[in-house]
């Protein structure tokens, strides 16, 4: 039997390297729930054991049950029925039932609603594992943030009605945000929310590009204040799938065919207000989207991991020019680069998830009246810094992991050559599935706009200083010196940008964010190389994928950190020089350089 958790040394290493006990203490509030709920652990070790057991079961389910159905799901897709409802691909329906039976559809929900109450970090690992098996299924499994939003912001009556259904896998949900004329610009949302004489709420209008819009529970962003434009006129509502919600069409997409993307028409649909009026976008949807962005980063990791494994196997087994093609320097370098980018992406994603878990835990302490005033005060102080770091790392993770995913799937096809372009291998499907990751839940360009504020606003500088101050092994001292030099170059580039103005910052945002990510990942990899975790990993030889030889994971991580940092050092210098070039041709010469608007047809 296969297992997508047990066969991934890097995930298992990170589950030991990162302090899961600290996160468990946050989630379990000092393990106060033990004895009250069957799923609540009594201590940190018990919690960590539970995390491992669930990931193990999910890894086996993903390998043996979900993955074999992925090709059939891709070819069958979803079907729009005459009554305006949607039929999932057979494999999607079967996999959802299996996930519900495994009790993993309430991953981060509290025990009291039937959830597992796991940290976001463990959930990110779970999403990656499921996405490696089938990226489109993740769009249903990974929508648990909808239930989280209900838990965070809805009243108790709504929570008790819906959250146990989510945790039991009896319902799925959808984030109903975008519209035909309001894609990324959610402030332009027009779908109308109105009240009758008795104060009951109703929805009327159209939404488009809605992932799993056929789900049973819909969170809908709507304009509740007709006299107010922009975000302050929007509120968040919950409604159920029913006769007044019609799927008008299913989008015919490049990839993720098992995940139905719907255009919805709301015909005076009864709904309920979530939280307070006018906070729909600014508070609730932004929280929802931040969770979704981490989910897409994890989805990207799973797709990239699947593509890499196909390419690695093919490079070893495909014989050309008298030997396996992995003997060719160009191919060998591509394979290593794919692996390096994946492990860098996983380091960034898991660190982001860890920071978010701290943010959630500290928020609970700061708002809990049963906590001492001193504990609340300390939590609030720590929370100010953590929030800024989380707000920066979240878009960074989504940007880096999704862009990396597209590069890795592209290179996987390249390594397989003509075979990679054919449906004989899964590479072409993975490349099609990968393409959406840089688009939905905010394009890469929007992630950069969000992240660069942290880079230029001081959050990155403080975070890098914290990383630099951590204890490291002597073997990476020279690498730390390079990271310190890169930080100085980033500081200089940020100072230049501040003088040039906001438009210039957005113009060169990608370079600034790329520098920051390269430095952060460099420190994280050095930290992994300095880990106290005792773990051996196998080494391949020329004859087979497993020679029986092993090396310590920390030794392998030192090699990885060295390659990553040395390869990025000249790029950081070049990016910084580009930022400081002062080139404003994009603003001044656009019409000339872009040329006239072409006629299409």
Beta strands, then each sheet from edge to edge (+ up, - down):
strand 1: 79-80
strand 2: 86-87
strand 3: 173-176
strand 4: 192-195
strand 5: 201-211
strand 6: 217-223
strand 7: 234-240
strand 8: 245-250
strand 9: 261-274
strand 10: 319-320
strand 11: 323-324
strand 12: 536-539
strand 13: 549-552
sheet 1: 1+ 2-
sheet 2: 3+ 6+ 7- 9+ 5- 4+
sheet 3: 3+ 6+ 7- 9+ 8-
sheet 4: 10+ 11-
sheet 5: 12+ 13-
end
